[in-house]
Amino acid sequence: MKSAQYGYTSLYTHLANKVSSDGVLSDPSGALVIKPCTTAEISFYESLTASHPDLAPYLPTFMGTLSLSGDQSAATDAVESGFVQTEHGIERLHGRKLDTELHIVLENITHGFKKPNVLDLKLGKQLWDEGASAEKRRRLDKVAEESTSGSLGFRIAGMRTYMGEEGKVPEPEPEVAEFVEKVHEGGYWTYNKMYGRWFNAENVIKGLEAFILPGAKTEDEIERAKDVITYFLDEVKGAQKVFESKESRMYSASILLVYEGDIETYKETKKLLAEAAKKLKEEEGDVDEVPPRKLAAVKLIDFAHATWQPGQGPDENALRGIRSIVTILDDVQKQLESTTA
Protein backbone atom coordinates (compact mmCIF):
# COMPACT_ATOMS: atom_id res chain seq x y z
CA MET A 1 0.00 0.00 0.00
CA LYS A 2 1.45 3.34 -1.02
CA SER A 3 0.78 6.77 0.39
CA ALA A 4 -1.38 7.69 -2.62
CA GLN A 5 -3.96 5.18 -1.47
CA TYR A 6 -4.56 7.31 1.60
CA GLY A 7 -5.45 10.40 -0.42
CA TYR A 8 -9.13 10.32 0.53
CA THR A 9 -10.86 13.23 2.23
CA SER A 10 -12.87 10.96 4.53
CA LEU A 11 -9.76 9.29 5.92
CA TYR A 12 -7.92 12.58 6.34
CA THR A 13 -10.91 13.93 8.25
CA HIS A 14 -10.90 10.85 10.46
CA LEU A 15 -7.17 11.14 11.09
CA ALA A 16 -7.44 14.81 11.94
CA ASN A 17 -10.05 13.91 14.54
CA LYS A 18 -8.14 10.91 15.92
CA VAL A 19 -4.77 12.53 16.62
CA SER A 20 -3.61 11.61 20.09
CA SER A 21 -1.79 14.04 22.34
CA ASP A 22 1.45 12.47 21.09
CA GLY A 23 0.61 12.78 17.41
CA VAL A 24 0.05 9.07 16.73
CA LEU A 25 -3.05 8.34 14.69
CA SER A 26 -5.21 5.34 13.80
CA ASP A 27 -7.48 4.40 10.91
CA PRO A 28 -11.26 4.06 11.46
CA SER A 29 -11.02 0.34 12.27
CA GLY A 30 -8.16 0.70 14.73
CA ALA A 31 -6.21 -1.96 12.82
CA LEU A 32 -3.51 0.49 11.69
CA VAL A 33 -1.19 2.91 13.43
CA ILE A 34 0.01 6.00 11.59
CA LYS A 35 2.98 7.62 13.29
CA PRO A 36 5.65 10.19 12.47
CA CYS A 37 8.91 8.60 11.34
CA THR A 38 12.36 9.10 9.90
CA THR A 39 13.42 8.23 6.35
CA ALA A 40 15.75 5.60 7.84
CA GLU A 41 12.79 3.79 9.39
CA ILE A 42 10.94 3.77 6.08
CA SER A 43 14.01 2.46 4.25
CA PHE A 44 14.38 -0.32 6.82
CA TYR A 45 10.79 -1.47 6.40
CA GLU A 46 10.87 -1.17 2.60
CA SER A 47 13.91 -3.46 2.45
CA LEU A 48 12.16 -6.34 4.21
CA THR A 49 10.03 -7.70 1.38
CA ALA A 50 12.79 -7.51 -1.21
CA SER A 51 15.80 -8.58 0.82
CA HIS A 52 14.78 -9.90 4.25
CA PRO A 53 11.42 -11.74 4.06
CA ASP A 54 12.47 -14.06 6.91
CA LEU A 55 12.59 -11.05 9.24
CA ALA A 56 9.20 -9.61 8.28
CA PRO A 57 7.09 -11.93 10.55
CA TYR A 58 8.83 -10.48 13.61
CA LEU A 59 7.99 -6.86 12.76
CA PRO A 60 4.66 -5.04 12.47
CA THR A 61 3.28 -5.35 8.95
CA PHE A 62 4.39 -2.33 6.89
CA MET A 63 1.51 -0.81 4.90
CA GLY A 64 3.18 2.22 3.36
CA THR A 65 3.71 5.89 4.07
CA LEU A 66 1.49 8.92 4.45
CA SER A 67 2.41 12.59 4.24
CA LEU A 68 0.22 14.89 6.31
CA SER A 69 0.35 18.64 6.02
CA GLY A 70 -1.62 21.61 7.23
CA ASP A 71 -4.51 20.74 9.54
CA GLN A 72 -3.92 17.01 9.04
CA SER A 73 -0.50 17.24 10.69
CA ALA A 74 -1.86 19.17 13.63
CA ALA A 75 0.06 16.97 16.04
CA THR A 76 3.52 16.46 14.67
CA ASP A 77 4.71 16.20 18.24
CA ALA A 78 4.73 12.42 18.19
CA VAL A 79 6.20 9.52 20.02
CA GLU A 80 9.00 7.67 18.36
CA SER A 81 8.17 4.43 20.11
CA GLY A 82 6.10 2.56 22.65
CA PHE A 83 2.61 3.23 21.24
CA VAL A 84 -0.44 1.18 22.12
CA GLN A 85 -4.05 1.33 20.93
CA THR A 86 -6.66 0.79 23.62
CA GLU A 87 -10.33 1.49 24.12
CA HIS A 88 -9.16 4.80 25.62
CA GLY A 89 -7.41 5.79 22.40
CA ILE A 90 -3.76 5.58 21.47
CA GLU A 91 -1.41 5.86 24.41
CA ARG A 92 2.33 5.85 24.74
CA LEU A 93 4.65 3.94 27.02
CA HIS A 94 7.61 6.19 26.38
CA GLY A 95 9.31 8.08 23.59
CA ARG A 96 10.56 11.41 22.29
CA LYS A 97 8.98 13.87 19.90
CA LEU A 98 9.52 14.04 16.14
CA ASP A 99 8.76 17.15 14.09
CA THR A 100 7.86 15.82 10.65
CA GLU A 101 4.99 15.55 8.16
CA LEU A 102 6.14 12.09 7.05
CA HIS A 103 4.24 9.20 8.64
CA ILE A 104 4.60 5.45 8.45
CA VAL A 105 1.54 3.19 8.32
CA LEU A 106 1.91 -0.01 10.32
CA GLU A 107 -0.13 -2.87 11.69
CA ASN A 108 -1.52 -1.97 15.11
CA ILE A 109 0.01 -4.71 17.25
CA THR A 110 -2.66 -4.47 19.94
CA HIS A 111 -5.60 -4.68 17.53
CA GLY A 112 -7.58 -7.86 18.21
CA PHE A 113 -7.16 -7.68 21.99
CA LYS A 114 -9.86 -6.52 24.39
CA LYS A 115 -7.52 -5.61 27.27
CA PRO A 116 -3.95 -5.79 25.94
CA ASN A 117 -1.19 -6.17 28.49
CA VAL A 118 1.95 -4.59 27.02
CA LEU A 119 5.64 -4.82 27.91
CA ASP A 120 8.25 -2.77 26.04
CA LEU A 121 11.83 -4.09 26.28
CA LYS A 122 14.45 -1.66 24.96
CA LEU A 123 17.38 -3.43 23.32
CA GLY A 124 21.08 -2.66 23.48
CA LYS A 125 23.73 -1.29 25.77
CA GLN A 126 24.61 1.37 23.21
CA LEU A 127 21.42 3.32 22.63
CA TRP A 128 22.71 5.95 20.20
CA ASP A 129 23.72 5.80 16.55
CA GLU A 130 26.76 7.40 14.97
CA GLY A 131 24.86 10.59 14.19
CA ALA A 132 24.11 11.34 17.85
CA SER A 133 25.60 14.42 19.48
CA ALA A 134 28.19 14.12 22.24
CA GLU A 135 25.61 15.31 24.77
CA LYS A 136 23.09 12.68 23.68
CA ARG A 137 25.73 9.95 23.84
CA ARG A 138 26.67 10.93 27.39
CA ARG A 139 23.01 11.03 28.47
CA LEU A 140 22.13 7.64 27.00
CA ASP A 141 25.35 6.04 28.23
CA LYS A 142 24.41 7.19 31.72
CA VAL A 143 20.96 5.57 31.36
CA ALA A 144 22.63 2.32 30.27
CA GLU A 145 25.17 2.42 33.09
CA GLU A 146 22.45 2.91 35.70
CA SER A 147 20.09 0.24 34.36
CA THR A 148 20.01 -3.29 33.00
CA SER A 149 20.73 -1.86 29.53
CA GLY A 150 24.37 -1.88 30.59
CA SER A 151 24.44 -5.19 32.47
CA LEU A 152 22.08 -7.28 30.32
CA GLY A 153 21.70 -5.41 27.05
CA PHE A 154 18.02 -4.61 27.60
CA ARG A 155 15.76 -2.85 30.06
CA ILE A 156 12.06 -2.53 30.77
CA ALA A 157 11.10 0.71 29.03
CA GLY A 158 7.38 0.65 29.74
CA MET A 159 4.70 -1.68 31.03
CA ARG A 160 0.96 -1.76 31.35
CA THR A 161 -1.22 -4.49 32.85
CA TYR A 162 -4.96 -4.93 33.17
CA MET A 163 -5.76 -5.53 36.81
CA GLY A 164 -9.53 -5.90 36.81
CA GLU A 165 -12.81 -4.06 36.69
CA GLU A 166 -13.10 -0.47 37.84
CA GLY A 167 -13.28 -0.28 41.61
CA LYS A 168 -11.65 -3.69 42.02
CA VAL A 169 -8.07 -2.76 41.16
CA PRO A 170 -5.75 -3.68 44.05
CA GLU A 171 -3.02 -1.39 45.28
CA PRO A 172 0.41 -1.85 43.65
CA GLU A 173 3.22 -3.46 45.60
CA PRO A 174 4.77 -0.86 47.95
CA GLU A 175 8.25 -1.27 46.48
CA VAL A 176 7.09 -0.18 43.02
CA ALA A 177 4.15 2.06 43.91
CA GLU A 178 6.07 5.23 43.07
CA PHE A 179 6.50 4.03 39.48
CA VAL A 180 2.80 3.46 38.81
CA GLU A 181 1.97 6.51 36.75
CA LYS A 182 -1.81 6.16 36.80
CA VAL A 183 -4.67 3.73 37.05
CA HIS A 184 -6.87 4.02 33.98
CA GLU A 185 -10.63 4.01 34.32
CA GLY A 186 -10.52 0.65 32.57
CA GLY A 187 -8.55 -0.97 35.39
CA TYR A 188 -4.98 -0.70 34.12
CA TRP A 189 -1.72 -0.10 35.87
CA THR A 190 0.70 1.95 33.77
CA TYR A 191 4.35 1.88 34.85
CA ASN A 192 6.55 4.80 33.89
CA LYS A 193 10.06 4.58 32.42
CA MET A 194 11.70 4.81 35.85
CA TYR A 195 10.15 1.46 36.78
CA GLY A 196 12.54 -0.32 34.45
CA ARG A 197 15.52 1.66 35.70
CA TRP A 198 14.80 0.51 39.24
CA PHE A 199 15.80 -3.07 38.42
CA ASN A 200 19.26 -4.61 38.31
CA ALA A 201 20.56 -7.79 36.70
CA GLU A 202 19.66 -9.86 39.78
CA ASN A 203 16.06 -8.77 40.29
CA VAL A 204 14.80 -7.80 36.79
CA ILE A 205 13.10 -11.21 36.60
CA LYS A 206 10.55 -9.78 39.07
CA GLY A 207 9.52 -7.25 36.44
CA LEU A 208 8.81 -9.93 33.86
CA GLU A 209 7.02 -12.07 36.44
CA ALA A 210 4.80 -9.09 37.33
CA PHE A 211 3.91 -8.75 33.66
CA ILE A 212 3.30 -12.43 32.95
CA LEU A 213 1.31 -13.08 36.13
CA PRO A 214 -0.08 -9.81 37.52
CA GLY A 215 -2.59 -9.58 40.34
CA ALA A 216 -4.33 -12.71 41.61
CA LYS A 217 -2.83 -16.12 40.87
CA THR A 218 -5.90 -18.18 40.11
CA GLU A 219 -5.77 -21.50 38.27
CA ASP A 220 -6.95 -19.84 35.05
CA GLU A 221 -4.37 -17.07 35.31
CA ILE A 222 -1.54 -19.51 35.98
CA GLU A 223 -2.59 -21.57 32.95
CA ARG A 224 -2.67 -18.41 30.83
CA ALA A 225 0.77 -17.41 32.10
CA LYS A 226 2.18 -20.81 31.12
CA ASP A 227 0.66 -20.52 27.64
CA VAL A 228 1.90 -16.99 27.16
CA ILE A 229 5.46 -17.60 28.37
CA THR A 230 5.80 -20.57 26.00
CA TYR A 231 4.63 -18.44 23.08
CA PHE A 232 6.91 -15.53 24.02
CA LEU A 233 9.93 -17.81 24.27
CA ASP A 234 9.28 -19.40 20.89
CA GLU A 235 8.86 -16.04 19.18
CA VAL A 236 11.84 -14.31 20.79
CA LYS A 237 14.06 -17.31 20.01
CA GLY A 238 12.83 -17.18 16.43
CA ALA A 239 13.69 -13.49 16.17
CA GLN A 240 17.10 -14.16 17.69
CA LYS A 241 17.89 -16.85 15.13
CA VAL A 242 16.95 -14.59 12.22
CA PHE A 243 18.87 -11.57 13.49
CA GLU A 244 21.97 -13.68 14.07
CA SER A 245 22.04 -14.15 10.30
CA LYS A 246 21.67 -10.42 9.53
CA GLU A 247 24.23 -7.65 9.27
CA SER A 248 22.26 -4.79 10.74
CA ARG A 249 22.49 -2.14 13.44
CA MET A 250 19.31 -1.36 15.39
CA TYR A 251 20.04 1.30 17.97
CA SER A 252 17.24 1.86 20.49
CA ALA A 253 14.92 -0.76 18.97
CA SER A 254 12.50 -2.64 21.22
CA ILE A 255 10.73 -5.95 21.59
CA LEU A 256 7.05 -5.52 22.37
CA LEU A 257 5.30 -8.37 24.23
CA VAL A 258 1.49 -8.32 24.27
CA TYR A 259 -1.17 -10.70 25.57
CA GLU A 260 -4.87 -10.60 26.41
CA GLY A 261 -5.25 -9.20 29.90
CA ASP A 262 -8.92 -10.00 30.45
CA ILE A 263 -8.93 -13.59 31.64
CA GLU A 264 -12.49 -14.40 30.51
CA THR A 265 -11.78 -12.98 27.04
CA TYR A 266 -8.54 -14.96 26.93
CA LYS A 267 -10.35 -18.22 27.73
CA GLU A 268 -13.11 -17.51 25.19
CA THR A 269 -10.62 -16.54 22.48
CA LYS A 270 -8.50 -19.63 23.14
CA LYS A 271 -11.59 -21.82 22.75
CA LEU A 272 -12.70 -20.10 19.54
CA LEU A 273 -9.25 -20.31 17.98
CA ALA A 274 -8.97 -23.99 18.90
CA GLU A 275 -12.36 -24.71 17.31
CA ALA A 276 -11.39 -22.78 14.17
CA ALA A 277 -8.10 -24.66 13.93
CA LYS A 278 -9.91 -27.98 14.26
CA LYS A 279 -12.33 -27.07 11.46
CA LEU A 280 -9.48 -26.03 9.20
CA LYS A 281 -7.63 -29.26 9.90
CA GLU A 282 -10.72 -31.28 9.09
CA GLU A 283 -11.29 -29.14 5.99
CA GLU A 284 -14.72 -28.21 7.23
CA GLY A 285 -14.07 -24.51 7.43
CA ASP A 286 -12.41 -21.68 5.59
CA VAL A 287 -9.49 -19.57 6.71
CA ASP A 288 -11.79 -16.54 6.75
CA GLU A 289 -13.69 -18.14 9.61
CA VAL A 290 -10.77 -17.74 12.02
CA PRO A 291 -11.86 -15.13 14.60
CA PRO A 292 -9.98 -11.79 14.32
CA ARG A 293 -8.83 -12.10 17.92
CA LYS A 294 -5.46 -12.64 19.50
CA LEU A 295 -4.07 -14.36 22.58
CA ALA A 296 -0.53 -12.94 22.40
CA ALA A 297 1.89 -11.16 20.10
CA VAL A 298 5.64 -10.47 19.91
CA LYS A 299 7.06 -7.82 17.58
CA LEU A 300 10.26 -5.85 17.24
CA ILE A 301 9.56 -2.12 16.88
CA ASP A 302 11.28 1.28 16.65
CA PHE A 303 13.63 1.41 13.67
CA ALA A 304 14.31 5.14 13.45
CA HIS A 305 18.02 4.32 13.91
CA ALA A 306 18.18 1.01 12.04
CA THR A 307 20.44 0.37 9.04
CA TRP A 308 21.92 -2.56 7.13
CA GLN A 309 25.69 -2.87 7.46
CA PRO A 310 27.02 -5.42 4.93
CA GLY A 311 30.35 -6.87 5.94
CA GLN A 312 30.03 -5.74 9.57
CA GLY A 313 28.57 -8.92 11.02
CA PRO A 314 25.51 -9.40 13.27
CA ASP A 315 24.27 -6.69 15.61
CA GLU A 316 25.73 -8.01 18.85
CA ASN A 317 24.58 -4.88 20.69
CA ALA A 318 20.90 -5.77 20.16
CA LEU A 319 21.46 -9.54 20.17
CA ARG A 320 22.95 -9.45 23.64
CA GLY A 321 19.66 -8.02 24.89
CA ILE A 322 17.59 -10.56 22.98
CA ARG A 323 19.64 -13.44 24.43
CA SER A 324 19.24 -12.04 27.93
CA ILE A 325 15.48 -11.80 27.43
CA VAL A 326 15.40 -15.46 26.34
CA THR A 327 17.34 -16.49 29.45
CA ILE A 328 15.05 -14.61 31.81
CA LEU A 329 11.86 -15.78 30.10
CA ASP A 330 13.21 -19.31 30.42
CA ASP A 331 13.74 -18.74 34.16
CA VAL A 332 10.19 -17.42 34.51
CA GLN A 333 8.87 -20.47 32.67
CA LYS A 334 10.69 -22.81 35.03
CA GLN A 335 9.23 -21.03 38.05
CA LEU A 336 5.73 -21.21 36.55
CA GLU A 337 6.03 -24.96 36.14
CA SER A 338 5.98 -25.34 39.93
CA THR A 339 3.36 -22.60 40.55
CA THR A 340 -0.10 -23.61 41.78
CA ALA A 341 -3.21 -21.62 42.56
C-alpha positions as CSV (number, residue, x, y, z in Angstrom):
1,M,0.0,0.0,0.0
2,K,1.4,3.3,-1.0
3,S,0.8,6.8,0.4
4,A,-1.4,7.7,-2.6
5,Q,-4.0,5.2,-1.5
6,Y,-4.6,7.3,1.6
7,G,-5.5,10.4,-0.4
8,Y,-9.1,10.3,0.5
9,T,-10.9,13.2,2.2
10,S,-12.9,11.0,4.5
11,L,-9.8,9.3,5.9
12,Y,-7.9,12.6,6.3
13,T,-10.9,13.9,8.3
14,H,-10.9,10.8,10.5
15,L,-7.2,11.1,11.1
16,A,-7.4,14.8,11.9
17,N,-10.1,13.9,14.5
18,K,-8.1,10.9,15.9
19,V,-4.8,12.5,16.6
20,S,-3.6,11.6,20.1
21,S,-1.8,14.0,22.3
22,D,1.5,12.5,21.1
23,G,0.6,12.8,17.4
24,V,0.1,9.1,16.7
25,L,-3.0,8.3,14.7
26,S,-5.2,5.3,13.8
27,D,-7.5,4.4,10.9
28,P,-11.3,4.1,11.5
29,S,-11.0,0.3,12.3
30,G,-8.2,0.7,14.7
31,A,-6.2,-2.0,12.8
32,L,-3.5,0.5,11.7
33,V,-1.2,2.9,13.4
34,I,0.0,6.0,11.6
35,K,3.0,7.6,13.3
36,P,5.7,10.2,12.5
37,C,8.9,8.6,11.3
38,T,12.4,9.1,9.9
39,T,13.4,8.2,6.3
40,A,15.8,5.6,7.8
41,E,12.8,3.8,9.4
42,I,10.9,3.8,6.1
43,S,14.0,2.5,4.2
44,F,14.4,-0.3,6.8
45,Y,10.8,-1.5,6.4
46,E,10.9,-1.2,2.6
47,S,13.9,-3.5,2.4
48,L,12.2,-6.3,4.2
49,T,10.0,-7.7,1.4
50,A,12.8,-7.5,-1.2
51,S,15.8,-8.6,0.8
52,H,14.8,-9.9,4.3
53,P,11.4,-11.7,4.1
54,D,12.5,-14.1,6.9
55,L,12.6,-11.0,9.2
56,A,9.2,-9.6,8.3
57,P,7.1,-11.9,10.5
58,Y,8.8,-10.5,13.6
59,L,8.0,-6.9,12.8
60,P,4.7,-5.0,12.5
61,T,3.3,-5.3,8.9
62,F,4.4,-2.3,6.9
63,M,1.5,-0.8,4.9
64,G,3.2,2.2,3.4
65,T,3.7,5.9,4.1
66,L,1.5,8.9,4.5
67,S,2.4,12.6,4.2
68,L,0.2,14.9,6.3
69,S,0.4,18.6,6.0
70,G,-1.6,21.6,7.2
71,D,-4.5,20.7,9.5
72,Q,-3.9,17.0,9.0
73,S,-0.5,17.2,10.7
74,A,-1.9,19.2,13.6
75,A,0.1,17.0,16.0
76,T,3.5,16.5,14.7
77,D,4.7,16.2,18.2
78,A,4.7,12.4,18.2
79,V,6.2,9.5,20.0
80,E,9.0,7.7,18.4
81,S,8.2,4.4,20.1
82,G,6.1,2.6,22.7
83,F,2.6,3.2,21.2
84,V,-0.4,1.2,22.1
85,Q,-4.0,1.3,20.9
86,T,-6.7,0.8,23.6
87,E,-10.3,1.5,24.1
88,H,-9.2,4.8,25.6
89,G,-7.4,5.8,22.4
90,I,-3.8,5.6,21.5
91,E,-1.4,5.9,24.4
92,R,2.3,5.8,24.7
93,L,4.7,3.9,27.0
94,H,7.6,6.2,26.4
95,G,9.3,8.1,23.6
96,R,10.6,11.4,22.3
97,K,9.0,13.9,19.9
98,L,9.5,14.0,16.1
99,D,8.8,17.1,14.1
100,T,7.9,15.8,10.6
101,E,5.0,15.6,8.2
102,L,6.1,12.1,7.0
103,H,4.2,9.2,8.6
104,I,4.6,5.4,8.4
105,V,1.5,3.2,8.3
106,L,1.9,0.0,10.3
107,E,-0.1,-2.9,11.7
108,N,-1.5,-2.0,15.1
109,I,0.0,-4.7,17.3
110,T,-2.7,-4.5,19.9
111,H,-5.6,-4.7,17.5
112,G,-7.6,-7.9,18.2
113,F,-7.2,-7.7,22.0
114,K,-9.9,-6.5,24.4
115,K,-7.5,-5.6,27.3
116,P,-3.9,-5.8,25.9
117,N,-1.2,-6.2,28.5
118,V,1.9,-4.6,27.0
119,L,5.6,-4.8,27.9
120,D,8.2,-2.8,26.0
121,L,11.8,-4.1,26.3
122,K,14.4,-1.7,25.0
123,L,17.4,-3.4,23.3
124,G,21.1,-2.7,23.5
125,K,23.7,-1.3,25.8
126,Q,24.6,1.4,23.2
127,L,21.4,3.3,22.6
128,W,22.7,5.9,20.2
129,D,23.7,5.8,16.5
130,E,26.8,7.4,15.0
131,G,24.9,10.6,14.2
132,A,24.1,11.3,17.8
133,S,25.6,14.4,19.5
134,A,28.2,14.1,22.2
135,E,25.6,15.3,24.8
136,K,23.1,12.7,23.7
137,R,25.7,10.0,23.8
138,R,26.7,10.9,27.4
139,R,23.0,11.0,28.5
140,L,22.1,7.6,27.0
141,D,25.4,6.0,28.2
142,K,24.4,7.2,31.7
143,V,21.0,5.6,31.4
144,A,22.6,2.3,30.3
145,E,25.2,2.4,33.1
146,E,22.5,2.9,35.7
147,S,20.1,0.2,34.4
148,T,20.0,-3.3,33.0
149,S,20.7,-1.9,29.5
150,G,24.4,-1.9,30.6
151,S,24.4,-5.2,32.5
152,L,22.1,-7.3,30.3
153,G,21.7,-5.4,27.0
154,F,18.0,-4.6,27.6
155,R,15.8,-2.8,30.1
156,I,12.1,-2.5,30.8
157,A,11.1,0.7,29.0
158,G,7.4,0.6,29.7
159,M,4.7,-1.7,31.0
160,R,1.0,-1.8,31.4
161,T,-1.2,-4.5,32.8
162,Y,-5.0,-4.9,33.2
163,M,-5.8,-5.5,36.8
164,G,-9.5,-5.9,36.8
165,E,-12.8,-4.1,36.7
166,E,-13.1,-0.5,37.8
167,G,-13.3,-0.3,41.6
168,K,-11.7,-3.7,42.0
169,V,-8.1,-2.8,41.2
170,P,-5.7,-3.7,44.0
171,E,-3.0,-1.4,45.3
172,P,0.4,-1.9,43.7
173,E,3.2,-3.5,45.6
174,P,4.8,-0.9,48.0
175,E,8.3,-1.3,46.5
176,V,7.1,-0.2,43.0
177,A,4.1,2.1,43.9
178,E,6.1,5.2,43.1
179,F,6.5,4.0,39.5
180,V,2.8,3.5,38.8
181,E,2.0,6.5,36.7
182,K,-1.8,6.2,36.8
183,V,-4.7,3.7,37.1
184,H,-6.9,4.0,34.0
185,E,-10.6,4.0,34.3
186,G,-10.5,0.6,32.6
187,G,-8.6,-1.0,35.4
188,Y,-5.0,-0.7,34.1
189,W,-1.7,-0.1,35.9
190,T,0.7,1.9,33.8
191,Y,4.3,1.9,34.9
192,N,6.6,4.8,33.9
193,K,10.1,4.6,32.4
194,M,11.7,4.8,35.9
195,Y,10.2,1.5,36.8
196,G,12.5,-0.3,34.4
197,R,15.5,1.7,35.7
198,W,14.8,0.5,39.2
199,F,15.8,-3.1,38.4
200,N,19.3,-4.6,38.3
201,A,20.6,-7.8,36.7
202,E,19.7,-9.9,39.8
203,N,16.1,-8.8,40.3
204,V,14.8,-7.8,36.8
205,I,13.1,-11.2,36.6
206,K,10.5,-9.8,39.1
207,G,9.5,-7.2,36.4
208,L,8.8,-9.9,33.9
209,E,7.0,-12.1,36.4
210,A,4.8,-9.1,37.3
211,F,3.9,-8.8,33.7
212,I,3.3,-12.4,33.0
213,L,1.3,-13.1,36.1
214,P,-0.1,-9.8,37.5
215,G,-2.6,-9.6,40.3
216,A,-4.3,-12.7,41.6
217,K,-2.8,-16.1,40.9
218,T,-5.9,-18.2,40.1
219,E,-5.8,-21.5,38.3
220,D,-7.0,-19.8,35.1
221,E,-4.4,-17.1,35.3
222,I,-1.5,-19.5,36.0
223,E,-2.6,-21.6,33.0
224,R,-2.7,-18.4,30.8
225,A,0.8,-17.4,32.1
226,K,2.2,-20.8,31.1
227,D,0.7,-20.5,27.6
228,V,1.9,-17.0,27.2
229,I,5.5,-17.6,28.4
230,T,5.8,-20.6,26.0
231,Y,4.6,-18.4,23.1
232,F,6.9,-15.5,24.0
233,L,9.9,-17.8,24.3
234,D,9.3,-19.4,20.9
235,E,8.9,-16.0,19.2
236,V,11.8,-14.3,20.8
237,K,14.1,-17.3,20.0
238,G,12.8,-17.2,16.4
239,A,13.7,-13.5,16.2
240,Q,17.1,-14.2,17.7
241,K,17.9,-16.8,15.1
242,V,16.9,-14.6,12.2
243,F,18.9,-11.6,13.5
244,E,22.0,-13.7,14.1
245,S,22.0,-14.2,10.3
246,K,21.7,-10.4,9.5
247,E,24.2,-7.6,9.3
248,S,22.3,-4.8,10.7
249,R,22.5,-2.1,13.4
250,M,19.3,-1.4,15.4
251,Y,20.0,1.3,18.0
252,S,17.2,1.9,20.5
253,A,14.9,-0.8,19.0
254,S,12.5,-2.6,21.2
255,I,10.7,-6.0,21.6
256,L,7.1,-5.5,22.4
257,L,5.3,-8.4,24.2
258,V,1.5,-8.3,24.3
259,Y,-1.2,-10.7,25.6
260,E,-4.9,-10.6,26.4
261,G,-5.2,-9.2,29.9
262,D,-8.9,-10.0,30.5
263,I,-8.9,-13.6,31.6
264,E,-12.5,-14.4,30.5
265,T,-11.8,-13.0,27.0
266,Y,-8.5,-15.0,26.9
267,K,-10.4,-18.2,27.7
268,E,-13.1,-17.5,25.2
269,T,-10.6,-16.5,22.5
270,K,-8.5,-19.6,23.1
271,K,-11.6,-21.8,22.8
272,L,-12.7,-20.1,19.5
273,L,-9.3,-20.3,18.0
274,A,-9.0,-24.0,18.9
275,E,-12.4,-24.7,17.3
276,A,-11.4,-22.8,14.2
277,A,-8.1,-24.7,13.9
278,K,-9.9,-28.0,14.3
279,K,-12.3,-27.1,11.5
280,L,-9.5,-26.0,9.2
281,K,-7.6,-29.3,9.9
282,E,-10.7,-31.3,9.1
283,E,-11.3,-29.1,6.0
284,E,-14.7,-28.2,7.2
285,G,-14.1,-24.5,7.4
286,D,-12.4,-21.7,5.6
287,V,-9.5,-19.6,6.7
288,D,-11.8,-16.5,6.7
289,E,-13.7,-18.1,9.6
290,V,-10.8,-17.7,12.0
291,P,-11.9,-15.1,14.6
292,P,-10.0,-11.8,14.3
293,R,-8.8,-12.1,17.9
294,K,-5.5,-12.6,19.5
295,L,-4.1,-14.4,22.6
296,A,-0.5,-12.9,22.4
297,A,1.9,-11.2,20.1
298,V,5.6,-10.5,19.9
299,K,7.1,-7.8,17.6
300,L,10.3,-5.8,17.2
301,I,9.6,-2.1,16.9
302,D,11.3,1.3,16.6
303,F,13.6,1.4,13.7
304,A,14.3,5.1,13.4
305,H,18.0,4.3,13.9
306,A,18.2,1.0,12.0
307,T,20.4,0.4,9.0
308,W,21.9,-2.6,7.1
309,Q,25.7,-2.9,7.5
310,P,27.0,-5.4,4.9
311,G,30.3,-6.9,5.9
312,Q,30.0,-5.7,9.6
313,G,28.6,-8.9,11.0
314,P,25.5,-9.4,13.3
315,D,24.3,-6.7,15.6
316,E,25.7,-8.0,18.8
317,N,24.6,-4.9,20.7
318,A,20.9,-5.8,20.2
319,L,21.5,-9.5,20.2
320,R,23.0,-9.4,23.6
321,G,19.7,-8.0,24.9
322,I,17.6,-10.6,23.0
323,R,19.6,-13.4,24.4
324,S,19.2,-12.0,27.9
325,I,15.5,-11.8,27.4
326,V,15.4,-15.5,26.3
327,T,17.3,-16.5,29.5
328,I,15.0,-14.6,31.8
329,L,11.9,-15.8,30.1
330,D,13.2,-19.3,30.4
331,D,13.7,-18.7,34.2
332,V,10.2,-17.4,34.5
333,Q,8.9,-20.5,32.7
334,K,10.7,-22.8,35.0
335,Q,9.2,-21.0,38.0
336,L,5.7,-21.2,36.6
337,E,6.0,-25.0,36.1
338,S,6.0,-25.3,39.9
339,T,3.4,-22.6,40.5
340,T,-0.1,-23.6,41.8
341,A,-3.2,-21.6,42.6
